[in-house]
Amino acid sequence: MKKFMILSLLFAAGVTGGAPFVINSAGTQIDGSAIQSAADGIVLLTTLNGQTLTFRPGTYRQAFADKPKEMGQVEALARNGDLAGAAGMLRQIKEQYKFLGWDQRASLMLARVELAQKNFKAAAAEYETLFAAQPQFETIPAERANYMQALSGSGRTKEAAAMVDADIASGSREAAARAQVVRGDMKSASGQYEEALLDYLRTVILFREQTAVLPEATYKTAVALKKMKNPRAAEYFQKVMKEFPDSEFAEIAKGER
Amino acid sequence: MFRRATVMLLVLGLSRAAFAFEEDLKFVEGLTAEGFPNLARIVLNRTLNSFPEAEKSAPELRIRILIAEKKFEEAAQQIRVGKTSSIGSRQSAISNQESLWLFLADTACRARQFPDAESAYKNYFESGAKADDATMQAAVNYGELLEQRGERAMARKIYEQVLKVPDIGKSARPVKVKFAHLLIAGDKPMPADLDRAKKLCEAVQLGGLDLWFGQAVITWSQIMILKEEWGEAQSVLETQMELLKGINDVLEKQGQPVSLISPLAGTRYLLGACYEHAGKKKAALVQFYNVYVQYGDSEWGPQAQERAQALKNYFEGLGKTVKIDLGANLSKMEERAFRVARRLFFDKQYADAAPAYLEALNKYPEGDESVAALRELTLSYISLNDPLSAKTLAAYTGERFASREAAADALLAAGNRALDEKQTALAWWMYDRYFEFFPQHSRAPAVLYSLAELKDGHERASCWNRIIENYPDSPYAARALGRLAWDAYEKEDYPTAAGHFEKYIGTETDSQKQTRARFALAESYRFSSDWKKALENFQILEKALNRAAESYGVSDEALKLNRPFIEKSLFYQGTCLAKLGETESAVQTFARFIATFQTSEFVLQAQLAKGSALIELRRYDDALAAFATFDKTSDRKFLEPALYYRGQALFETGRYSESIQTLDALLSNWPESAFYFEAKLVQGRSYAANGQNSDAVRALSDILSFATDDLLLNRAGLELGRAQTAPAEKLASFQRVALLADPDSPEQAPLIAAALYESLPLYLELSRPQDLLNDSGRLAKDFPMFGKDDEVNVMRTTAREQLARFEAQEEKKP
């Protein structure tokens, strides 16, 4: 189950291949056959005709290496459930591919892997580094929700609560739906089962268009109902299995009935 | 000849009468049909007065009037009664129940009273079906109602029943169209049903070019699409388009709402679907967009908008620019999406309304209609006794729509509904959410104030305190302050009441309320023994009311209302002054009161208080004058103290016999009086002063035998010593006081000093010089300010001499 989730997280990070290239300050993409970077941000691109071009910081907008072979190893480690090994490898990639695109991808994957291992402090720190370098990630509801979980798990409840409440009140529909589930988790963790249930149930009945969140929200609704000894719990476990048979939550729901 | 003429006249007269009331009854029917039931009832009653024989037709007309008045249940009851009435009963039988059921059903349908309409249609069709347009229209209406409730089998039965009527002809076309539509509805229609629906549509198309023709074309095309015969459907739609445009033009010329009913809506939509299926996405977008723009109000509008949007996204995804705006009619479509749910809600069919609302809300989660829909859905859940869903909805509404006034109203409505449904805990939960999400809502203070009325004790006070704290500028803050003050006052928590009244008075603008509050404030201080503040407030009140009484245009009513407050304020000023030790002012105030309010219920009390104050001032003659008001006829509660004080004043003025006599009147009449021992004490002193020592000793001994108060006992002991004549007895009485009184008590210490001092001469007399020296030493030590030092020193010298003599005599002894 955990393995399934991690793999889906990794693939969701968009691990893609392709030849290396640099987009210069004028916006032109220059393709190459090899690429290297130095700690000071200098990028060396070997062009398709064998010439080596040096790009100093400020002379290029983006540099991108081809898919590192280490990425394949990360996937293999994750498949085998060795999340700590995957995390170590991702840290290496971050260093090795600095300024070459893969550092940020590795950073995002590392944040997710840390979260999956419940290394909340490390996950929060990784997200913060990533958001600082690439602010657009902070606007992605799924990453925001992960970050909120990391904050909450590392005891930074006030910060998490402020983000959660803001997204629920005025975020996009997706952000609100995800934040509702996070808040439900926070409340459930502190024993406020009915309050948690209201958040999960809200997501289930009023956010049907948020299909990515629905299986989890439905499953958690069932769990909260069960904790409250409400007979409707069975109805919701059934709903998870029937409406989201391919989701990982359907698998857990089978055992919960 | 005469006989024939008489008969002719009778016949003519009867005919004229019959003709007259028939016209009147037709007039009644016409008025009812035109929607004037009140007038119809008047005309009917008038007709029946003039022509009692018209009563035979009256029951049916009365029912029609009831229907026109929208009293559907009563009308239905009357139809049933009329149907079962037998000949000879007082109720005339109704021969035409079918037409009445139909009239009721159609009227209820128009009035949107669907349960009544359904019930009436059911009764109508149970009695059979006629081959006329009215019956066909009734079948269409009834079928629609049933379909909306998901009762497809029942709707089908009705359509089948109607279509079986012989000689039905073209009248059946609307029913055929509805039936065909019903047959193809649902997830997977049966092939046989598709075939039957197709035949029905083809039959309708042969009947003429009208709306039903258009609908039949649309349904026929849908059947073809369901059969996967896309090409056939497209071809028919394209070829019929011109004919349908003609129908559309006619409708437009007639002023009909074409955007709602034009058959071109469905035709173009299905054509778009065919084009899209054929991969002609551009042509499809044109059709969908056309439907959306021109027929957005129709049932096809929302679907067309969705599909146009999807195609627009597709083209834009390819990097193309699509210059169409699909948002303009969104609100109309949104409104339509909620319409069914709303109808069910207003029909109180909450169980059916809830899924319909959820469907629409998930489609339009944050549109113009959403908050209203959330409100109605929450109310539905409350009525369905589903607090969990109601809470979920309410929390979402409050949190997600915190900037919308309507969301606040929704939570208030939910709280209200929960209260109506006796779900008190849920109601408070709703109100808590309201205050959580809308603390600054314009109605918040008023709501909190109203809620306070539903709570008790501490919770109620808590609501008032919240108003004062959170909404200090609201008029309700003043009211809450007032309520807190009066609440504490009623509970006799006077210090708290005074605190609240102090704040409340400044906020109250109503002069009468301000008067009552100021008086209660002064009283709160008086009951708290804060005489100074009590006095200040009584004075403020008296001044304000006197000023008001002298102002221009003051009404007699206001003067009458204020008078008791002025009266009591003045009286209690005297009381407070007396308590503060400002006795002279107290006397003056009581005198002013007595002069101003001669008939007041407090006047005797004031006389009494004035008299006792005068005694305190040692103005005994004035006091006696004040007590002269009281005689045997006076109320005991006044006469008792008056007799005591009068006795005291007479004693002080040396009129001992009168004092004894006055106090005797008190003691013999009321031996249980609170003044009994005090009166005995004064009487004992009077006896002693009058030389009646044995009487004095008897009176004072009574006190020592029965009283329990230490101070009184010691006072009486001192007076007893003074009244007694034998030195040893006197000394014993003084010594009891000197030894037993409490030297730490400010009231008893002077008694000890007096007892010690008055013992000294007795020691000399009884030849006990050493005791004199001892007690005089204690007197000097414990009461250095007692005075009479010279007298004491003389006695001490005498004692020492006496002592020396005694010692010399002792030495001489062998």
Interface residues (C-beta under 8 A of the other chain):
Chain A: I168 A169 R173 A176 L197 L198 L201 R202 I205 L206 F207 R208 E209 N230
Chain B: L358 L361 N362 P365 E366 L388 S389 K391 T392 L393 A395 Y396 E399 R400 A402
